[in-house]
């Protein structure tokens, strides 16, 4: 595969979400149901709980943020729940590339256009990890095995076929000169479950966000072979990038917040303003540093444009590696 660079810093210049520039007069009148479309322990769950805590403690929202986990189908169970509550301003969900990738792979009845973009918050790299006693010492070792016998290596990921972890894996495998379609990808509902499978010896490799693996890397339970970012991750400083391993591929994870379709400009602006203030709050900055998240805030309108651009780019990648349906 030619260099597959999935840039997160695309020019955000497209279709808008209609958010007002001011906060408006609208405010929530009851607790806000904040959906993490995966089980506890993964990137979505961590983002939802971390942001809910900062928003509540800093008084940036006037009603409690109640995190609810709705795992399944690579995120589609969670966002299909939101889709049933159009115009409900008391429901939000955290999201990332699967909101684009799962529909492109034909695994969801909804697409990102069925929701309201609120704010993009941050980015982080994927990490490719193995157990400490794995025979794979470097990503080059893994790539060699995948070239020789790709069906013999099982790789756990926290998202469905054709979704975030799968595409992040497939792109790297393809760039390494192996046949991505022959790799045994085992999907789980969140990075936590994928890593549990790896630790239990049920899979040979796992793909997860850098923030999800850092504690296991520090404890010595797993070894990170590579990260997918252009530069080394500050939370995994000893882990080489794919480029350092001779693989010309970059894939960064962006994460953000969306809402049901049909919110008013004032309702969008209320949440947009809250998240804009949150990313500048000291508590959030400390949490982000600890988790290895890079601030990548975009407001509602720019986030909508960004999603349009990313959808086009992901469609091309999925087609190239044979995962688009």
C-alpha positions in Angstrom: 0.0 0.0 0.0 1.2 3.5 -0.7 1.8 5.7 2.3 -1.5 5.8 4.2 -1.4 9.0 6.2 -4.6 9.7 8.1 -4.1 13.3 9.1 -6.1 14.7 11.9 -5.2 18.2 11.2 -7.1 18.5 7.9 -8.4 21.9 7.0 -11.7 22.1 8.7 -13.7 23.9 6.0 -17.0 22.3 5.0 -20.6 21.8 6.0 -21.5 23.5 9.2 -23.6 22.3 12.2 -25.4 25.6 12.6 -24.1 26.4 16.1 -24.6 29.9 17.3 -21.4 31.8 18.3 -22.8 32.7 21.7 -24.1 30.5 24.5 -27.7 31.6 24.0 -30.3 31.4 26.8 -30.9 27.7 26.7 -29.8 25.5 29.6 -30.4 21.8 30.4 -33.4 21.2 32.7 -32.5 17.7 33.8 -29.4 15.4 34.1 -27.5 14.8 30.8 -27.2 11.2 29.7 -23.7 10.9 28.4 -23.3 7.7 26.3 -20.0 5.8 26.1 -20.7 3.3 23.2 -18.4 0.6 24.7 -17.7 -1.3 27.9 -15.7 0.3 30.8 -12.0 0.5 30.5 -11.6 1.6 26.9 -11.0 5.0 25.2 -14.6 6.0 24.9 -15.4 5.2 28.5 -12.2 7.0 29.7 -13.1 10.1 27.6 -16.7 10.2 28.8 -15.9 9.8 32.5 -12.9 12.2 32.4 -14.8 14.9 30.6 -18.0 14.4 32.7 -15.9 14.8 35.8 -14.2 18.0 34.7 -17.4 19.5 33.4 -19.2 18.8 36.6 -16.5 19.8 39.0 -15.7 23.0 37.1 -19.3 24.0 37.0 -19.3 24.2 33.2 -22.7 22.5 33.0 -25.7 23.3 35.2 -26.9 19.7 35.4 -25.1 16.4 36.2 -23.4 14.5 33.4 -24.3 10.8 33.9 -22.2 8.4 32.0 -24.0 5.3 30.6 -22.2 2.5 28.8 -24.0 1.0 25.8 -21.5 -1.4 24.2 -21.9 -3.4 21.0 -21.4 -3.5 17.3 -18.3 -1.3 17.3 -20.2 1.6 18.8 -23.4 1.3 16.6 -25.5 0.1 19.6 -24.7 3.3 21.5 -25.3 5.7 18.6 -28.4 3.9 17.4 -29.8 4.6 20.9 -29.1 8.3 20.4 -30.7 8.2 17.0 -34.0 7.3 18.6 -34.0 10.5 20.6 -33.9 13.2 17.9 -34.2 16.8 19.2 -33.4 15.6 22.8 -30.8 18.0 24.1 -30.2 16.0 27.3 -28.3 13.2 25.5 -24.8 13.3 24.2 -22.3 10.6 23.2 -18.5 10.4 22.8 -17.2 9.2 19.5 -14.1 8.7 17.3 -13.4 7.3 13.8 -15.8 4.4 14.1 -18.7 6.8 13.6 -17.4 7.0 10.1 -15.8 3.6 9.6 -18.5 1.3 10.8 -21.1 2.7 8.4 -18.6 2.7 5.6 -18.1 -1.0 6.3 -21.8 -1.6 6.1 -22.2 -2.4 9.8 -24.5 0.4 10.9 -27.9 1.8 9.9 -26.8 5.3 10.9 -24.0 7.5 9.6 -22.4 10.6 11.2 -24.9 12.7 9.3 -27.6 11.4 11.5 -26.2 13.3 14.5 -25.2 16.7 15.6 -21.4 17.4 15.9 -20.7 19.2 19.1 -16.9 19.4 19.6 -13.8 17.5 18.7 -11.6 17.3 21.8 -8.3 15.5 21.3 -6.1 13.0 19.5 -3.9 10.1 20.4 -2.0 7.3 18.6 -2.8 3.6 18.3 -0.4 1.2 19.9 0.4 -2.3 18.7 1.2 -4.5 21.7 2.1 -8.0 22.6 2.5 -9.9 25.9 5.9 -9.6 27.6 6.8 -13.1 26.7 5.8 -12.8 23.0 8.3 -14.0 20.4 7.6 -10.7 18.6 10.2 -8.3 19.9 9.7 -5.5 17.3 7.1 -4.5 14.8 9.5 -5.7 12.1 9.2 -9.2 13.6 5.4 -9.0 13.5 5.5 -7.7 9.9 7.7 -10.6 8.8 5.3 -13.2 10.3 2.3 -11.5 8.7 4.0 -11.5 5.3 4.9 -15.2 5.6 1.7 -16.6 7.2 -0.8 -13.8 8.1 -3.6 -16.3 9.1 -1.5 -17.6 11.9 -1.5 -14.4 13.9 -4.6 -13.3 15.8 -5.0 -9.6 16.5 -7.5 -8.3 19.1 -9.0 -4.9 18.6 -11.6 -2.8 20.5 -13.8 -2.0 17.6 -15.7 -4.0 14.9 -14.5 -5.2 11.5 -13.7 -2.3 9.3 -13.6 0.1 12.2 -10.9 2.1 14.0 -8.6 -0.6 15.3 -9.1 -2.8 12.3 -8.3 0.0 9.9 -5.4 1.1 12.0 -4.1 -2.4 11.8 -4.9 -3.1 8.2 -3.3 0.1 7.0 -0.1 -0.7 8.8 -0.1 -4.3 7.6 -0.7 -3.3 4.0 2.1 -0.7 4.3 4.4 -3.4 5.6 3.8 -5.4 2.4 1.5 -8.1 3.9 -2.1 -9.0 2.8 -4.3 -7.2 5.3 -7.4 -9.2 4.3 -5.8 -12.4 5.5 -4.9 -11.3 9.0 -7.1 -12.8 11.7 -8.7 -9.8 13.3 -10.7 -10.5 16.5 -13.1 -7.6 17.4 -14.1 -6.7 21.0 -16.3 -4.0 22.6 -13.6 -1.7 23.7 -9.9 -1.7 24.2 -10.2 -3.1 27.7 -11.7 -6.3 26.5 -9.2 -6.6 23.7 -6.3 -6.2 26.1 -7.9 -8.8 28.5 -8.0 -11.2 25.5 -4.3 -10.6 24.9 -3.3 -11.0 28.5 -5.3 -14.2 28.7 -3.4 -15.7 25.8 -6.4 -15.8 23.5 -4.9 -13.5 20.9 -1.3 -12.9 19.9 -1.4 -9.1 19.4 -3.7 -6.3 20.4 -4.3 -2.9 18.9 -5.5 -0.1 21.3 -5.2 3.6 22.1 -1.9 4.6 23.7 -3.8 5.8 26.8 -5.4 2.3 27.1 -2.1 0.4 27.1 0.3 2.7 29.0 -0.3 1.2 32.5 0.3 -2.3 31.1 3.4 -1.2 29.4 4.7 0.4 32.6 3.9 -2.7 34.6 5.7 -4.9 32.1 2.7 -7.0 31.3 2.8 -6.0 27.7 5.4 -4.7 25.2 4.5 -2.0 22.8 6.0 -2.7 19.4 5.1 0.6 17.7 2.7 3.6 17.8 0.8 4.9 14.8 1.5 8.6 15.2 4.0 10.6 13.2 6.1 11.3 16.4 6.7 9.2 19.5 4.0 9.4 22.1 4.9 11.3 25.4 3.3 8.5 27.4 5.1 5.7 25.5 8.4 7.5 24.9 10.4 4.2 24.5 8.1 2.9 21.8 9.1 3.6 18.2 6.7 4.9 15.6 5.8 2.7 12.6 8.0 5.0 10.5 11.0 4.1 12.7 10.1 0.5 12.1 10.2 1.0 8.4 6.5 1.2 7.9 5.3 4.3 6.0 1.9 4.7 7.7 0.3 7.2 10.1 -3.1 6.8 11.8 -4.1 9.1 14.7 -7.3 8.7 16.7 -9.4 11.8 17.1 -12.2 11.8 19.8 -15.1 14.1 20.2 -18.7 14.6 21.3 -22.0 14.4 19.3 -25.6 14.8 20.0 -29.0 13.8 18.5 -30.1 15.3 15.3 -32.3 18.3 15.4 -30.9 20.3 18.3 -31.4 24.1 18.1 -28.6 26.5 17.6 -28.9 27.6 21.3 -28.7 24.0 22.5 -25.6 23.3 20.4 -24.0 26.5 21.5 -24.5 25.7 25.2 -22.5 22.4 24.9 -20.0 23.8 22.4 -19.1 26.6 24.9 -18.9 24.1 27.8 -16.4 21.9 26.0 -14.4 24.8 24.7 -13.9 26.0 28.3 -13.3 22.4 29.5 -10.3 21.9 27.2 -8.6 25.0 28.7 -9.3 24.0 32.3 -6.3 23.0 34.4 -7.9 19.7 35.5 -8.5 18.7 31.9 -5.0 19.6 30.9 -3.6 17.5 33.7 -5.8 14.6 32.8 -4.8 14.9 29.1 -1.1 14.9 29.9 -1.5 11.8 32.1 -3.4 10.0 29.3 -1.3 11.2 26.4 -4.0 13.1 24.7 -3.2 16.0 22.5 -5.6 18.9 22.5 -7.3 19.2 19.1 -10.4 21.2 19.9 -12.8 22.1 17.1 -16.2 23.7 17.6 -19.4 22.4 16.1 -19.2 23.9 12.7 -15.5 23.1 12.1 -16.0 19.6 13.5 -18.8 19.0 11.0 -16.5 20.0 8.2 -13.7 17.8 9.6 -16.0 14.8 9.6 -16.9 15.4 6.0 -13.2 15.4 5.0 -12.3 12.4 7.2 -15.2 10.4 5.7 -13.8 10.9 2.2 -10.4 9.9 3.3 -11.5 6.8 5.3 -13.7 5.7 2.3 -10.5 5.6 0.2 -8.5 3.7 2.8 -11.3 1.1 3.3 -11.5 0.6 -0.4 -7.8 0.2 -0.8 -7.5 -2.5 1.8 -10.7 -4.3 0.8 -12.8 -3.5 3.8 -15.4 -1.2 2.3 -18.9 -2.7 1.7 
